[in-house]
C-alpha cells in the first residue's frame, strides 16, 4: 500500500483556488475532482511561484 504525501497544504490550495476563481467548484460535492486538470496545473504553477518568492 502506498502512502500519500501531501506536498501542498489544503489551505494554500484553497487560497489559490479563490484567487483563480474556482473555489466554488472545489466546495461542491466532488471537491477537487470538479476542477479541470488545466486549472490544477495553474494552481501548481502559482504554488511554485509562491515557494520561489519565499526562498529568495
LINJOHU-V421155 format. One record per pair of residues at least 12 apart in sequence whose C-alpha atoms are under 7 Angstrom apart, sorted by sequence separation. I is the first residue (numbers start at 1). J is the second residue. D is the distance in Angstrom with one decimal. If there is no record, write none. Layout:
BEGIN
{{I,J,D} {I,J,D}}
END
This chain:
BEGIN
{{17,43,6.9} {16,43,6.2}}
END
